[in-house]
């Protein structure tokens, strides 16, 4: 569930950022989406290494 949500939300943020890139806010959305994606990947890998479940896989952060 964690990985699927990470994919779909990051895809949505990327599309939204690309569509609003001409208005100036798109770059901010793309950077924020990239930081959020990296956080989710690192947090997931750390839980995998520790062999612990993710507490709330449906949360946004």
Secondary structure, DSSP 8 states (H G I E B T S, - for coil): -HHHHHHHHHHHHHHHHHHTGGGSHHHHHHHHHHHHHHHHHHHHHHHHHHT---TTTTS--
